[in-house]
């Protein structure tokens, strides 16, 4: 049970950290810092460094169960707006409404207060922590096990970066050192096909 908890915690961190480069919509392109429509190796490395530092809450150079617990504590404290150590229905609803508003704002690329078909489909691949088949953690768990090369149930920065760059190189089909939107979409479609085969 303990091993499963550790794997689940690290998996969530890996997914949040951008290792899932082949993601639907524009999520896989967040590392495109210069806005040229592609992600270079340098941009990906810089993005990974920033994400790892943010997720490594205790600063020990590892993504672990402890970091995940600290993140949960931070979220609880943020939701507990009156600081009484308990969450009221009103506080939970306010936090939920804020998350929905933030998610909508990210999807509403043109900022017109409405979602076009393309904008709505951009985040269709995953909802509520489940994959497109309604399963929790499936490919993410496999990703975490591959990243944790020494089997210590923690993800070092070297392991984190190596896993992400391996996915980068696989997605970079023309091997020009950059991932275009087209390459990312092709990789996403290929992964969807793999998941459909496994689910059938």
VOGU-3710 file (C-alpha; in Angstrom, 3 decimals, decimal comma):
1> xxxxxxxxxx> 0,000/0,000/0,000  2,819/2,377/0,934  4,529/1,778/-2,412  1,288/2,517/-4,263  0,884/5,804/-2,390  4,438/6,855/-3,219  4,008/5,982/-6,880  0,699/7,829/-7,060  2,207/10,948/-5,472  5,203/11,040/-7,775
11> xxxxxxxxxx> 3,028/10,324/-10,804  0,908/13,380/-10,112  4,062/15,472/-9,856  5,440/14,135/-13,118  2,230/14,908/-14,968  2,068/18,368/-13,473  5,694/18,956/-14,324  5,194/18,779/-18,058  6,692/15,373/-18,802  3,495/14,605/-20,715
21> xxxxxxxxxx> 4,653/16,697/-23,667  2,189/15,032/-26,012  -0,851/16,532/-24,300  -4,076/17,689/-25,936  -4,727/21,334/-26,778  -2,009/23,836/-25,920  -0,878/22,284/-22,650  2,135/20,650/-24,269  3,313/24,020/-25,625  3,552/25,967/-22,368
31> xxxxxxxxxx> 7,353/25,817/-22,516  7,320/27,910/-25,728  8,719/31,000/-23,996  9,483/33,012/-27,152  6,084/32,314/-28,726  7,438/31,028/-32,046  5,077/28,057/-32,097  7,666/25,413/-31,227  9,486/24,216/-28,104  13,268/23,964/-28,307
41> xxxxxxxxxx> 15,407/21,745/-26,070  16,630/24,859/-24,245  13,068/26,034/-23,629  12,038/22,604/-22,395  15,039/22,379/-20,061  14,333/25,834/-18,627  10,671/24,928/-18,126  11,588/21,672/-16,395  14,036/23,425/-14,060  11,330/25,885/-13,032
51> xxxxxxxxxx> 8,688/23,193/-12,540  10,989/20,924/-10,548  11,983/23,750/-8,202  8,315/24,580/-7,643  7,343/20,979/-6,903  10,355/20,202/-4,690  8,719/21,857/-1,693  11,288/20,787/0,899  14,222/21,580/-1,381  15,941/18,198/-1,003
61> xxxxxxxxxx> 16,386/17,650/-4,740  13,821/14,836/-4,851  10,132/14,667/-5,695  8,656/12,501/-2,984  5,625/11,663/-0,898  6,663/14,429/1,512  6,571/17,065/-1,232  3,131/15,897/-2,310  1,873/16,086/1,284  3,269/19,602/1,628
71> xxxxxxxxxx> 1,475/20,673/-1,560  -1,789/19,294/-0,217  -1,242/21,197/3,027  -0,653/24,403/1,043  -3,885/23,886/-0,887  -5,786/23,215/2,332  -4,430/26,377/3,928  -5,338/28,416/0,847  -8,891/27,027/0,879  -9,249/27,558/4,642
81> xxxxxxxxxx> -9,712/31,304/4,202  -10,656/32,014/7,823  -7,734/29,969/9,159  -9,733/27,892/11,633  -8,192/24,590/10,498  -11,439/23,320/9,025  -13,140/23,669/5,653  -16,720/24,859/5,525  -19,040/24,130/2,572  -18,761/27,799/1,602
91> xxxxxxxxxx> -14,937/27,656/1,537  -14,974/24,476/-0,546  -17,453/25,962/-3,002  -15,424/29,181/-3,267  -12,255/27,184/-4,032  -14,114/25,076/-6,600  -15,531/28,187/-8,264  -12,054/29,740/-8,437  -10,618/26,612/-10,074  -13,434/26,568/-12,621
101> xxxxxxxxxx> -12,938/30,241/-13,405  -9,186/29,766/-13,846  -9,697/26,719/-16,060  -12,210/28,585/-18,199  -9,829/31,550/-18,533  -7,058/29,221/-19,737  -9,365/27,639/-22,299  -10,768/30,988/-23,515  -7,754/31,814/-25,673  -9,306/34,842/-27,376
111> xxxxxxxxxx> -10,639/36,228/-24,083  -14,156/36,841/-25,361  -15,846/35,137/-22,405  -17,065/32,223/-24,514  -15,552/28,967/-25,760  -15,382/28,132/-29,437  -15,459/24,482/-30,507  -11,660/24,439/-30,865  -11,172/26,006/-27,437  -13,584/23,569/-25,783
121> xxxxxxxxxx> -11,915/20,566/-27,417  -8,443/21,720/-26,394  -8,848/20,293/-22,899  -11,067/17,354/-23,794  -8,366/14,703/-23,380  -8,370/14,639/-19,579  -10,910/15,661/-16,965  -11,079/15,184/-13,244  -7,733/13,379/-13,001  -8,918/10,573/-15,314
131> xxxxxxxxxx> -7,665/9,599/-18,705  -9,921/9,526/-21,752  -11,135/6,042/-20,801  -12,144/7,096/-17,302  -9,170/5,345/-15,694  -7,073/7,023/-13,052  -3,293/7,079/-13,312  -2,820/4,383/-15,999  -0,137/5,733/-18,332  1,059/8,168/-15,671
141> xxxxxxxxxx> 1,926/5,263/-13,368  3,973/3,633/-16,120  5,675/6,956/-16,778  6,624/7,302/-13,125  8,058/3,776/-12,945  10,203/4,486/-15,992  11,430/7,784/-14,545  12,322/6,237/-11,176  15,337/4,425/-12,611  16,892/3,498/-9,249
151> xxxxxxxxxx> 13,599/2,266/-7,772  13,739/4,369/-4,596  10,156/5,675/-5,007  11,466/9,206/-5,445  12,200/11,259/-8,541  15,510/13,097/-8,590  15,990/16,122/-10,803  18,198/14,038/-13,098  15,499/11,353/-13,398  12,796/13,986/-13,897
161> xxxxxxxxxx> 14,744/15,711/-16,670  15,837/12,471/-18,348  12,249/11,194/-18,533  11,006/14,469/-20,001  13,780/14,749/-22,560  13,294/11,137/-23,656  9,666/12,036/-24,411  10,866/15,245/-26,116  13,213/13,297/-28,405  10,482/10,794/-29,264
171> xxxxxxxxxx> 8,053/13,598/-30,123  10,654/15,484/-32,208  10,016/13,340/-35,285  12,164/15,347/-37,709  15,036/15,565/-35,189  15,567/19,309/-35,590  15,820/19,874/-31,834  12,376/21,464/-31,628  8,823/20,258/-31,130  6,304/21,918/-33,396
181> xxxxxxxxxx> 2,597/22,013/-32,685  2,103/19,523/-35,517  4,640/17,084/-34,051  3,032/17,375/-30,625  -0,437/16,746/-32,062  0,845/13,739/-34,023  2,393/12,314/-30,853  -0,868/12,878/-28,973  -2,863/11,077/-31,648  -0,383/8,182/-31,593
191> xxxxxxxxxx> -0,722/7,879/-27,818  -4,516/7,976/-28,079  -4,290/5,078/-30,509  -2,122/3,119/-28,060  -4,558/3,726/-25,183  -7,534/2,721/-27,378  -5,812/-0,566/-28,260  -5,042/-1,300/-24,612  -8,586/-0,430/-23,601  -10,227/-2,626/-26,247
//
